[in-house]
Amino acid sequence: MNEKTALEIAAGASIGYKRSMFTTKHVGLNVASDPLMTLAITGVKGGLVIITADDPNMHSSQNEQDNRFYAKFAKIPLLEPSDSEECLNLTSMAFDISEKFDTPVIIRITTRISHSGSIVAMPNVSNEYNRRCRTPQPYKKDIKKFVMVPVYARERHKTAIERLERLREYSNNSGINKIEYNSREFGIVTSGISYQYAKEAAPFASFLKLSFSYPIPDLLIEKFVKNIKNIVVIEELEPFIQEEISSLGLNSVGKEYFERYGELTPDLVKKGLIKAGFLSVDNANTDVNINKNVKVNCDDLNYLYKMLPSRLPALCSGCPHTAIFYALKKLRVPVMGDIGCYTLGALPPLSAMDSCISMGLAFGAAQGLAMTNSSVKKITGIMGDSTFFHSGITSLIDAKYNNACFTAIILNNSTTAMTGGQDHPGTGKNLSLNQTVSNKINIRKVVEGIGIDEIYTVDTYNYNETYATLKKALDSKKLNVVITDRPCVLYPKKLYIRKKFKVLSGCNGCSLCMQIGCPSILSSSNHPIGADENIPLIDDSCVGCSICMDICIFNFIEEIK
């Protein structure tokens, strides 16, 4: 399902007095923002908690937006844990806050919080908690609360604004936000993982650690600022806390010393604190004096990164998408792309995808580009099976309704490969205990139901068939769909076809096989010592897809019998 649908399901459970949680990556909250903005004024029945995972430095994302602003935008509370135990404790608190204040609650985590682990003390769960969570409550109509026609929505919006003041009081007095007094000369206001980095870099400083960071605890901040001589705000990405402090009429610095992009690290925090004057430097290359007494190693690790060999990310050996992108490259057509591991088809040597902007964009962008008549060749839109179910169906419906002319390619590898092999409606498996396969949604039947009658299915391990099918589809003057039919090589388990291939000694070194970007095919420069022939080498990581053999026009690649 897509994020909008997921949040709507959680909202329905909340209306039925059940606690519900919606989890998403930062860009997923954009998709879910439609129901979010209205749920913020309807409020809840059962507690509703939204966990959003931001991705500073874009480790696997198309942007690095700061989702803390969604809390301010929607006028709902924001919690930010700094370690695993706080993730547990603040989530429990979030449900209580949601029900106490009749509001959804956002918990904002980041990449490092998501990918780290720490000791967690398990809380005691009371019988009262179990009773409240497990005892069903009868459904009750509440039209004025949940039917957001203007006459009711106006009153609910006023209620949400009034609720902010009660939440601010709670932020000040609940004890979730904490002051740690040390040196009265230097104070740091921070939240989330930035707290851990700042604590490591400047343990001598006083801290105001914000775990309930919106509405901001104004009285607590004023108290902290009054008792500390110099204040700096340390936060990843945007100056969210810094701007909130400035809105109170208090002077604060932060982004003057820390960038608004990228991920903070302990070293970057140290450097920022040096610029801010919190740390003094005796030796610019190695030593940093903390408070003129304690020394910390502040080596710049950039030289280590420079020593690492550069390598673009690539599709896996035997990836079923390889043949499609190589064929598209040869056909030289505009390709509107999408979000998934197949986005790697945009990188050299394939270089066969022209856009990657948002999930589900491909078919809509293909329709729009086709309308411009700016290309003499037919436009192609390409997306994976999970993306098709996520947000591709609607754009394909619109394309059919508006009589668009482009070729839609659906890469059906029977999983959600990029993020770890999750199931989707096309796999037929869900979260039920028996992992049912009876409700599998057939992509071809969905496309037929839309009214598209020109549909091709192709096994991408047959490159020649793949190329011929794509060429036929692109020569057509109709809206048509090409569906690939080859599972991912990694999920649900790693695939071994049990075939091996080798390059024959007569190879003339044309490097044509290198153009598919297969990690199992090595250039002559990567040969073992003593190999001096200018021919590629197929190593033991080969899974036996045979695409390289198909594209070798000189027949110098053969299967090892």
N, C-alpha and C positions, 0 to 999 in steps of 0.2 A: 504494500500500500504506500501511497505517498504521505508526506508529513501532515498535509491538511486533513486528509482522511483520518490519520492516526489521532490527531488532536480532537477531531470531532467525535471519535469513538470514546476517547477519554472524557470528553464533555458530557456525553450521554450517560456514561457510568456515574459521573459526579451528580448529574441531575437525579439519578436513581439512588443517591445517598451512599455510593461506594467510593472509597478513596481510589484515585487513579493517578498514574504517572505517564507522562509523555517525554520521551528522550529523543534528541535530535542533534545533529551537527549544526554549526552556526548557520550555514546557508539553508539548512532545512527549515529553520524558523522563519525564513522569508516566505517559504511555501505555506507555512501554517499561520502566517500573520493575519490572514483574513479572519478565521475564527478567534484567534488570540485577542485581537483588538476589541471584539465585541464581548467575548467572555470576561474581559477585564471590567466591563461595566455591569454585566448580568450578575457576576459573582458565581458562587458555587453552592452545592449542598454537601456532597462528600468532598474531602480535600482533593485539590487538583494541583499537582506539582509538575513543573516543566523544567527539564534538565537540558541545557544547551551547552555544547562543547565547542568552544572557540579554538581556532587553529592559528595562533601567531606564527609567522614565518611560513605559512602555507605549506606545511609538510605534505599535504594531500588535498589541496583545495584550490579553487579558482579565485578566491579573495581572502583577506584576513580581517573581515569586519569585526567590530566590537559589539557584541550583543547585549552589553549592559545597557545600551541606549534603548533597547526594547522595553526594559522595565520602566524607564522614565517616560517613554512614548506612550505606553499602555497604562501608566499610573498604578503599577503593581509592585510588590516588594521583591527585592533581589538579595539572594544569599550567595556568598563566595567562600567555599572551603579551601583550605591550604594544604590538606593532607588527607590520607585515606580515612582516618578516624573522624575527621570533621565532615567528610562526605556522608558518612553514616549518620552522625549526630545531627547535622544540619538538615538532612533529608527528613529525619523524624520530626524535627522542629518545624520544618516547612509545612508538613501536613497539619500540624496543630495550628500554625499561623493562618493557613488557608481557611480552616474551619472557623477559627476565632474571629477573623476579620472579613470573612465572606469574600475571598479573592483567590484567583490563581497566584502561585508563587513561582518565580524563576530562580533556579540554582544554576549559576554560571561557573563552569569548570573550563580548563584549558588542556592543551595537549599533554603537558607534563603531569598534571593531576590525573588525567585519564590513563597514562602509561606508567605510572609509578605505583609502588606499594609501600605501606608502612604498617606498623603494629596497630591493631584495632582492639580496643576493649569492648566486648559485646555488652550492650545495656540490658538491664532486666526489664522484660516486657510485662506490664501489669495485667491482671485479670480484667480490669476495667477497659484497658486498651483492646484486649481480645474481644470483650463483649461488644464494644462499639463497632469494631471492624467486621465482626462476623455475623452479628444479628441483623437480618434483613429488615428494612423499613419500608412500609407501603408507599407506593408512588403517590404523590400529591400534585395536582395542577397548581401552577403559580404563573399565571399569564403575565402579570405585570413585571415579574422578574425575568422571565426567559423569552418573551415575545418582543423583540426589539423594533417595534414600529415606533415612529418618532414620538408619539405622545408618551410612551413608557420609557423610551431610551433617554429622553431629556432628563427625566427624574433620576434614572440610574446613573447618568453621567455626573449629576450633582452629588449623588451618594458616593461615587468613586473618588471624587475630589475631597469630600469630607473625610473619607476613609484614610487618605494620605496623611492627614494630621495625626490621626490616632496611631498610624503605623510609625510615624516619625517619633512620637512619644515612646512607643515600644522599642524602637531602635536605640533610643537614648538610655532606656532604663532596664532592658531585658537582661543585660549582662552578656549578650552575644558578642557585642563589640567590646574590646578590652584595651585598657591603657596599661602599658608596662613602663614604669619609670626607671630610668638609669641615669645617664648624664642629662642634666638640665640644659646643657649647651646645645645638644643636637637631638632633634626628634624626627622620626620618620612616620608618615601616614601611608599605609599600604594595605593590600588585600590579596587573597589567593596565593598563588605560588610565589608572587613577588615578595611576600612576607618571608618565606624561607630563604630566598636569596639575600634579602636585606639583612636578615638576622645573621647569616653566615658572614656577610661582608662587614657589618658594623655591629657586633654584639654589645658594644658599649653604649649605643644610642638608646634613647627612649622611643617607644613604639605606640602608635595608635593602630591597632589591628582591626580592620573593618571586615567582619564576617556578614553583617547585615548592612550592606552598603547602599541600599536605596529603599525608602527615603533615607537620606544621609542623617546621621545623629548630630544635629546642629549644636546642641548643648554640650555634648561630649567633645566635639571638635573645639568649641570655644574654650572649654576647660583646658584641653591639651595645649592649645596654642598659647594660652595665657601663662602656662607654667613652663614652657620650653622657649629658649631664646631663638633658635634657628630651626625652621621646619622645611622638609622636602617631601614631596609626594612621589612614591615609586609605584608605577603601575604599567602593565603591558598595554601596548596599542594606544588608544585615545586618552586624552586627559579628562576622563570622566570624573574621577574624584577631585582632581585639581579644580575643575570648573565648578563643581558643586561647592567646594570650599570658598572659591572666589565669589560665588553668588551670595555668600553670607557676609561679604564685606571684609573678609580676612585675606591677608597677603599669603600667597603660597607659590612655590616654585616646584618644578618637576620636569615637564617636557622641555625645559630649557637645557636639561642635562641628559635626558633619556629620549631616544627616538620614538616617533609615533608609528613606526613599522617594525616588523621583525619580533623575534622572541628574546626576552631577557634571559641572561645567564648570570651566574655569580660574578664572572669576570666583567661583564658589561655593567652590572650594578656597581662594582668597585670603581670602574672608570667614571661612571656618572657621579659617584660620590666624591671622587677626586676633583672633577670639574666644579662640583657644588661647594667644595671646600670642607667637606666632612672628613676626608682623608687627606693626609699630606704625603708627598712623594719625596723620598730622599734620593732614590735612583729610578729614573723614569722607565728603565727597562725591567727591573726585577723587584725591588722592594717598595712596599707601601707601609708607612707608619700609621697605625690607628691610634689616634689620641696621643701620638708621640711616644707611645710605650710598646704597643703590641704590633708585631710585624706579620704581614701576610704576603704570600707569593702572588704576584699579579702579572705573571708572564702572559704575553700575548700569544695565543695559540694559533694565530693565523698561519704561521709558517708550517704548522703540522698539516693544516688543510691543503696548503699549496703542495706539500710533498705527496699527497694522495693522488693516485692516477685518476684523471677525469674520465667519466663514462656516462653517456646519456642512458636514462632508463630505457628498457626495451621490452617488447612482448616476450613472453616465455618461449622456450624451445617447444615447438609443436603447437603453439597457440593457434586455434582455429580462425582467428581474425587475420592472420598474416596474409593468406592468399587473397582475401578480399581487398586489402589495402594495396598489395602489390599490383593487382589487376586494375584498381582505380588509378594508381599511379601511371600505369601504361596507357590507360584510356584517356588520361589528362582531362578529367572533368572536374568542375567545382564540387566540393564535398562539404556540406554543412554538417558539422560533427556534434558530439554530445559528451556527457560526463560518464566516464567509465574507464576500465583499464585499456579499452580500445582507443582512448585519447592518445595513447603512445603511437598510434598510426600517423600522428602529425609530425613526429620527430624523424630526423634522418636515420637510416637512409630511405625509409618509406616516404616520408613527407607528403602524405596523401590525404590530409584532412585540413580544412581551411578555417574552422571555427570551433571553439569550445567555450561557451559563455555560461549556460545554465542547463540544469537537467530538464530534458524534454524540449530543448530549443530546436533540435535538428530539423524536424519536419515543418515546423512553423517558419523557420528561417529559410528552408528550401523553397517553400511556397512563396515567401516574400521576395527572395532573390530571383525566382523564376518570373515573377511579375515585372521585374525591371527590364527584362530582355537584354541584359548586359552581357550575356554569355551566348556564344553561338552553339555551345554544346548543352545538352540536357543537364539539369541540376540534379544532384544526389543529396539525400539526407540519410544519415546513418546513426543508429542507436542500438543499444543492447536490449535483450529481452526484459530484464528487470526495469530498465528505464522506460520501455514501451508501456509496461503496466503502471509504472509510477506516474508518468505524465505525457506519454506519447500518443495514447489513444485519442485524446481530445483533439490534438492538432491534426491527426490523420483524418478524423471525421470532418474537421473544418476544411481540409484540403479537398476531400471528396465533394462536400457540399458546394464549394466554390469552383469546382471543375478545374482544379490546379493541375499542372503537368510537371511532374518530377518523378524520380525513382526513389522510393523509400526502401532502405535496407535495414532489416531487423536481424541483428546478430544474436541468434538463439543458441547460447552455450549452456542453457539449463541451470544457471546459478546467478548469484550476484557476486561476480568474481572479484571486483576491485576491493571490496570491503570485507572479504573473508568468507565468501561462499554461503551467504544467507539464502534461505528459500524465498520464493515469490510465487504468485498464483500460477505461473507456468510450470512450476515444479510439482505442484499438487500437494506439497507438504506444508504443514502449518505448526502452530505451537501445541496442538493437542497431543496427548500422551501417546496415542497410537501412530502419530506422524502420518496421517491419512494421505493417500494418493488418489482418492476417488474424486476429488474436486478440482483436478488439474484443468486449467483453462488453456484451450488450444488456440495458439496465436493465429493460425491460418483461418480458423472459424470466426475469430473476432474480426479479422480483415475482411472476410467474405461478408460478415454481417454489416459492415460499414457500407458495402456495396461495390467494393473493388473486385473486379473479375479477372484482372491480369496479375496472377500471383505465381512466383517461381520459388521453388525450394532447391537448395543446392548443398552438397557436401563439400566443404571448403578444403578437405584434404585431397580433393581432385582439382588441381589448379586449372587445368585446361577446360574442364567443365565450368568451373567458376568464372573464368574469363569469358567464355562463350555466352554464358547465361547473362552476365552483366552487360555485355555488348548488345545482346538482343533486347534487354530491358531498356537500355539507354537509346537504342535506335527507335523505340516505340514512341509515338506521339501522345500517349495516354499516361495518366497517373497509374503507376504499377508498384508492386511490392516484391522484393527479393528477401526470402527468409533463409538464413543459413541453418544447417542442421548438423552440428558437431559439438559435443560437450566440451567444457573446459578441461584442460589437461591437469588441473590441480584439484578441482572439487567435483564431487564430494571426496574423492581420493585421487592421488596422483596417478596419471595414466601412463602405462607402459605398453606400447604396441608390439614390443618384442622384435622390431625390425631395426637393423643397423645399416648405415650407408657409408660409402667411401668414395673419395675422389680418385679417379684413375690416373696413372702416371702420365698419360698422354695429354692431360689438361694443359691448355695454352695460357692459363692465368688471366682470363678475361674478367674475372671477379663478378660475373653476372649473379652467381649464387649468393654473393655477399650483399646484394642489394635488397634482400628480404629482411635483413637485420636479425637473422636467427643467432642467438647467443652460442649455439653449438657449432657454428661454422667460424673457424679462426682464419685470419689472414696469414700469409707466409711469414710475416714478422713475429707471429706468435708460435711458430713451429718450435719443437724441441731442438736443443743444441745439436748441430750437425746436419739439420735439414736445410738445404739451400735451394730447393726447387721453388719456383714462383707459383705455387699452387696452394689452394686453401686446404684446410684440414677439418674434418668433421670429428669432434671429440665424443667422449663417452656419455655426455649429457643428452645426446640426440634421443628423442623419444620415438622416432620412426614415422613421422608424418608424411614423408616423401615429397613435400612441396619443392625442395631444392632439386630433386631429380626431374620433376616435371618442367622446371623452368630452364634447365641446362639444355640449350638448343644443340649442343655438340655431343650430348650423350656421354659425358665423362663422369657422371655420377651413377653408381649402381648399388643395388642392395647386396649386402654381404650375406651369402647363403650359409 
